[in-house]
Amino acid sequence: MIRRHLRFSSVKQRGSLRHWKDKLKGVPCFIVGNGPSLNDEDLSVLDPYFTLGINRSFLKIDATVLMWQDIELWYTERKTVVQQQSVKVCRNLSDPQNRFYHFKLQPGGFQLADDPGTLHGSGSTGPLAVQFARALGCSQIILLGMDCKPRGNATDFYGKNSHHRPHTMANCKTGLKWIYEKVTDRTLINCSENDFAPRVSLLDALKQVDTKWKKDRSYYSGLLLK
C-alpha cells in the first residue's frame, strides 16, 4: 500500500542538490530497488523512516525521495511519477520540463561522491543512490530489492521489464560489486537476494536501526527542503 505524506509543488522541487550535503547526517537510509525480492517484504513498516526509491519503486512504495537517471522512465511513467508525494530527484538530462531536483553524472566509473548533486558512473542507478545517500550523511544504508538477478521470468518485482537490455543485469552486478568493495565507511545491510552479501529480512534489519529515527517521513522531507 502506498503511504502519503507531504505534497510539494513542482516549482518548489526545482533546483540544485549541492546544499543537501550532510543534511541527513547519521540518519539510516532504506534504498528501495526494483528486484523481485521486494515482493517478500512488507514495506509499510518503513513509513516512519527515510526511504530512497529507485526508478519504478513507486509501484510499491511512495518513498521520501524518488530517484531516476534515465529519461526513458519520464517518458513512459510521467503521469504516475507526478502523482507521487516523493521529493523527486533525477539526472539533469532526464527532466525535460525542468520540474525537479537535479544531479549531474560525471563520466567514468563509479566513485564515492561528497556532493549529492554530482554523482559518478552510469549503467545502474543503485550505486548512484548509494553515493547520494552517503553524501547526505546517512550512516546506515539498507538495500532492498537490489538483486541483480531474475526470479524465474521476472526481472523486477512487477514482472518482466521490457526495457531491459542484455547488459542490464551485468551492469547491476558491477554496481553492487563496487558498493561492497568501496563503500566501507558506512554500515551496509542487505535485504536483497543477491550474491554479494548475506541476506537478512527487513524486520531483522530494523532491529539494527535505533528507534530514535522513527519519525514521520515528512520530517525527513522537511530537513532536505528547508
C-alpha positions as CSV (number, residue, x, y, z in Angstrom):
1,M,0.0,0.0,0.0
2,I,1.3,3.4,-0.9
3,R,1.5,5.8,2.1
4,R,1.0,9.5,1.6
5,H,2.9,12.4,3.2
6,L,3.7,16.0,2.3
7,R,2.9,17.2,-1.2
8,F,5.4,19.7,-2.7
9,S,4.8,21.7,-5.8
10,S,7.0,21.1,-8.9
11,V,8.3,24.7,-8.6
12,K,9.4,24.1,-5.0
13,Q,11.2,20.9,-6.1
14,R,13.4,22.5,-8.8
15,G,17.0,23.3,-8.1
16,S,20.4,22.1,-7.2
17,L,21.3,19.4,-4.7
18,R,24.7,20.7,-3.6
19,H,23.3,22.3,-0.4
20,W,21.8,18.9,0.7
21,K,25.3,17.6,1.7
22,D,25.2,16.1,5.2
23,K,21.6,17.3,5.8
24,L,20.7,13.7,7.0
25,K,23.9,13.1,8.9
26,G,23.6,9.9,11.0
27,V,20.1,9.1,9.6
28,P,19.6,5.5,8.3
29,C,18.6,5.2,4.6
30,F,16.4,2.5,3.2
31,I,17.2,2.2,-0.5
32,V,14.3,0.5,-2.4
33,G,15.3,-1.0,-5.7
34,N,13.2,-2.9,-8.2
35,G,14.3,-6.6,-7.8
36,P,11.9,-9.5,-7.4
37,S,12.8,-10.0,-3.7
38,L,11.0,-6.7,-2.9
39,N,7.8,-8.8,-3.0
40,D,9.0,-10.7,0.0
41,E,8.8,-7.7,2.4
42,D,6.1,-5.6,3.9
43,L,7.2,-2.1,3.1
44,S,4.6,-0.5,5.3
45,V,7.0,-0.9,8.2
46,L,9.2,1.8,6.6
47,D,6.6,4.5,7.0
48,P,8.4,6.3,9.9
49,Y,11.9,6.2,8.2
50,F,13.8,7.9,5.4
51,T,13.4,5.9,2.2
52,L,15.0,6.4,-1.2
53,G,13.1,4.8,-4.0
54,I,14.8,4.0,-7.3
55,N,13.0,4.0,-10.7
56,R,9.7,2.2,-10.6
57,S,9.8,1.6,-6.9
58,F,6.8,3.9,-6.8
59,L,4.7,1.0,-7.9
60,K,5.4,-0.5,-4.4
61,I,6.1,2.5,-2.1
62,D,5.8,6.3,-2.2
63,A,9.3,6.9,-0.8
64,T,10.6,10.0,0.8
65,V,12.7,10.6,-2.2
66,L,12.2,9.1,-5.7
67,M,15.4,8.9,-7.9
68,W,16.0,8.0,-11.5
69,Q,18.7,8.7,-14.1
70,D,17.1,7.6,-17.5
71,I,14.8,10.0,-19.4
72,E,13.0,6.8,-20.7
73,L,11.4,6.5,-17.2
74,W,10.0,10.0,-17.5
75,Y,8.6,9.4,-21.0
76,T,6.9,6.1,-20.0
77,E,5.8,6.9,-16.4
78,R,5.5,10.6,-16.1
79,K,1.7,10.6,-15.4
80,T,2.3,8.3,-12.4
81,V,5.6,10.0,-11.3
82,V,4.0,13.4,-10.9
83,Q,1.3,11.9,-8.7
84,Q,3.8,10.7,-6.1
85,Q,4.3,12.6,-2.9
86,S,8.0,11.8,-3.0
87,V,10.6,14.6,-3.4
88,K,11.8,13.9,-6.9
89,V,15.5,13.7,-7.8
90,C,16.8,12.9,-11.3
91,R,19.6,13.4,-13.7
92,N,19.5,16.9,-15.1
93,L,19.1,15.4,-18.6
94,S,16.1,13.4,-17.6
95,D,13.8,16.2,-16.6
96,P,12.7,17.8,-19.9
97,Q,10.2,20.1,-18.1
98,N,12.8,21.2,-15.5
99,R,10.4,20.4,-12.7
100,F,12.6,18.5,-10.1
101,Y,15.9,18.4,-8.2
102,H,18.8,17.5,-10.4
103,F,22.1,15.7,-10.1
104,K,24.8,15.6,-12.8
105,L,26.7,12.5,-13.8
106,Q,30.4,12.6,-14.2
107,P,31.9,10.3,-16.9
108,G,33.9,7.2,-16.0
109,G,33.4,4.6,-13.4
110,F,31.5,4.7,-10.0
111,Q,33.2,6.8,-7.3
112,L,32.4,8.0,-3.9
113,A,30.7,11.4,-4.1
114,D,30.9,14.1,-1.5
115,D,28.4,16.4,-3.3
116,P,24.9,14.9,-3.7
117,G,24.4,17.0,-6.8
118,T,27.4,15.4,-8.6
119,L,27.4,11.6,-8.9
120,H,29.8,9.3,-10.8
121,G,29.2,6.4,-13.2
122,S,26.3,5.2,-15.2
123,G,24.5,2.0,-16.3
124,S,23.0,1.2,-12.9
125,T,21.0,3.5,-10.6
126,G,21.7,1.5,-7.4
127,P,25.3,2.7,-7.0
128,L,24.2,6.3,-7.7
129,A,21.6,6.0,-4.9
130,V,24.2,4.8,-2.5
131,Q,26.5,7.6,-3.5
132,F,23.6,10.0,-2.9
133,A,22.7,8.6,0.5
134,R,26.3,8.7,1.6
135,A,26.7,12.3,0.5
136,L,23.5,13.2,2.5
137,G,25.4,11.9,5.6
138,C,23.4,8.7,6.1
139,S,25.2,6.3,8.3
140,Q,23.3,3.0,7.8
141,I,22.3,2.1,4.2
142,I,19.8,-0.7,3.9
143,L,19.5,-2.2,0.5
144,L,16.1,-3.7,-0.6
145,G,15.2,-5.2,-4.0
146,M,18.8,-4.8,-5.3
147,D,19.0,-8.4,-6.6
148,C,20.7,-8.1,-9.9
149,K,19.2,-11.4,-11.0
150,P,15.8,-12.6,-12.1
151,R,13.4,-14.8,-10.3
152,G,12.0,-17.1,-12.9
153,N,10.9,-14.9,-15.8
154,A,10.6,-11.8,-13.6
155,T,13.4,-9.3,-13.8
156,D,11.7,-7.0,-11.4
157,F,9.1,-7.1,-8.6
158,Y,6.4,-6.1,-11.1
159,G,7.4,-8.8,-13.6
160,K,9.5,-8.6,-16.7
161,N,10.9,-5.2,-17.6
162,S,10.6,-4.8,-21.3
163,H,13.2,-2.1,-21.3
164,H,16.0,-4.5,-20.0
165,R,18.9,-5.0,-22.4
166,P,21.4,-7.9,-22.5
167,H,23.9,-5.8,-20.4
168,T,21.4,-4.6,-17.8
169,M,22.0,-7.3,-15.2
170,A,25.7,-7.3,-15.8
171,N,25.8,-3.5,-15.1
172,C,23.7,-4.0,-12.0
173,K,26.2,-6.7,-10.7
174,T,29.1,-4.4,-11.5
175,G,27.4,-1.7,-9.5
176,L,26.8,-4.0,-6.5
177,K,30.4,-5.2,-6.5
178,W,31.5,-1.6,-6.4
179,I,29.2,-0.8,-3.5
180,Y,30.5,-3.6,-1.3
181,E,34.2,-3.0,-2.2
182,K,34.3,0.8,-1.9
183,V,31.5,1.9,0.5
184,T,33.4,0.9,3.6
185,D,32.7,4.0,5.8
186,R,29.0,3.2,6.1
187,T,27.1,0.3,7.6
188,L,25.6,-1.7,4.7
189,I,22.7,-4.1,5.5
190,N,21.5,-6.3,2.7
191,C,17.8,-7.2,2.5
192,S,18.1,-8.2,-1.2
193,E,18.5,-11.6,-2.9
194,N,22.0,-11.2,-4.4
195,D,25.3,-13.0,-4.4
196,F,27.3,-10.2,-2.7
197,A,26.3,-10.3,0.9
198,P,24.2,-12.4,3.3
199,R,20.6,-11.5,3.2
200,V,18.6,-10.5,6.3
201,S,14.9,-9.9,6.4
202,L,13.6,-6.3,6.6
203,L,12.3,-6.9,10.1
204,D,15.7,-8.2,11.3
205,A,17.3,-5.2,9.6
206,L,15.0,-2.8,11.6
207,K,16.3,-4.4,14.8
208,Q,19.7,-2.9,13.9
209,V,18.2,0.6,13.5
210,D,17.9,2.9,16.5
211,T,14.3,3.6,17.3
212,K,15.1,7.3,17.7
213,W,14.9,7.5,13.8
214,K,11.3,6.5,13.8
215,K,9.8,9.8,12.8
216,D,7.1,10.8,10.3
217,R,8.7,10.7,6.8
218,S,7.5,14.3,6.3
219,Y,10.1,15.2,9.0
220,Y,12.9,14.0,6.6
221,S,11.4,15.8,3.6
222,G,11.4,18.9,5.7
223,L,15.1,18.5,6.6
224,L,16.0,18.3,2.9
225,L,13.8,21.1,1.7
226,K,14.2,23.7,4.4
